[in-house]
Amino acid sequence: MRSEKRGFTLIELLVVIAIIGTLVALLMPAVSAAREAARRTQCSNNLKNLGLAMINYHDVNRKFPLGAVAHPADYFAPTATASFRDASTAPPGVWGTTWTISILPQIEQQNLFNLWNSSLGYAPATQRQVTGAPLQIMKCPSDITAEAALNPDGNQGTFDKGNYGLNFGGGFANENGNANGGGPENVPAWTMQPSPNGYGRGSKNRGFSNLRDDGNRQMPTNVGLNDLVDGASNCVMLGEMLRSNSSSDCRGCWGKALGAAISGYTRGDPEVDGPAGIATPNVKAVDKWRDAPTHCAESATIGDPDVECQGSAGDGLGGNAMRSRHPGGVQATYGDGRVAFINNSIDKLVYRATLTIMGRESVSAQ
């Protein structure tokens, strides 16, 4: 007796396809989550290695690196009105060596460091070779790919972009001295209010660096471990930030003064907006929480509410919020070298307290 071979009917085939589709739909979120977990781990490793480099630099120099160095050192000090955009292409007055350039030897980039000349502007080919080098340790794989910034404000420079900024404190990053209540020596009036509206005592804005310090003749200043009055394990040193894929936007430009910087306020004013103006992690970049770096796309809407910005030359408000593509928060390196995750839902006062180094606030981020 001859047996007949029977294939799948159309209905059976459709059922099998539906089952496979359901399984794929169930697995895809898990696969995506696993990929993001791997990217976040790589990002954390970058922050850890950068933190160790900063500490190694401190071990040799007894201070953490300056956010940026002016050449000559006191060129901008007498009037404190020059723009941080640094449009000049040559000496005598330029901003030069940044905190990232300072630690190039500590992140196995001695050859790049040897090419750098702190007395020159950004235009020479060797300078552009340094600032335009794609440093993978500065890039978080969770973020989008971003092209280099080219010739911002006519300075003829080329700047690679990273995702990690030095903490400029609980006020502004782009501030000239202590104008508008955002400088390192300022103590916003609201901080003296009792909880939950303040800390019950005055809290200075001072972070790990600033470019114009009223306490030092409007010169850039930096700090050492002994200056971390609040404790190294409580003070954010480096935090994540997002790049924009625009050649005119210099957020993340680690080779440019204030390119790689984070701060507690961006477009908000501490004395006008109080704690409400604090730009907490991943806050939507609108109104007073919009990023305000020295170079940005200068567009109210660029299609991504996480990276909208308004340029600030540094004569008033300005800075960048901590931002990332990680679900739920951002990662930061603290003064003792540890890396921790900060939730988007963190209390504003607690968050600002992690950005100040001598505020003596009685709060905890963990």
Secondary structure as UniProt FT lines:
FT   HELIX           10..61
FT   STRAND          68..71
FT   TURN            73..79
FT   TURN            84..85
FT   STRAND          94..98
FT   HELIX           99..102
FT   HELIX           104..107
FT   HELIX           110..115
FT   TURN            118..119
FT   HELIX           125..131
FT   HELIX           136..138
FT   TURN            141..142
FT   STRAND          149..150
FT   HELIX           152..154
FT   STRAND          158..159
FT   STRAND          164..167
FT   TURN            177..178
FT   HELIX           179..181
FT   TURN            184..185
FT   HELIX           189..192
FT   TURN            195..197
FT   STRAND          209..213
FT   HELIX           214..216
FT   TURN            217..218
FT   STRAND          219..222
FT   HELIX           225..227
FT   TURN            229..230
FT   HELIX           232..234
FT   STRAND          236..240
FT   TURN            247..248
FT   TURN            251..252
FT   TURN            254..255
FT   TURN            257..259
FT   STRAND          261..262
FT   HELIX           270..273
FT   HELIX           274..277
FT   TURN            281..282
FT   HELIX           287..289
FT   STRAND          291..292
FT   TURN            305..306
FT   TURN            327..328
FT   STRAND          329..334
FT   TURN            335..336
FT   STRAND          339..343
FT   TURN            344..345
FT   HELIX           348..355
//
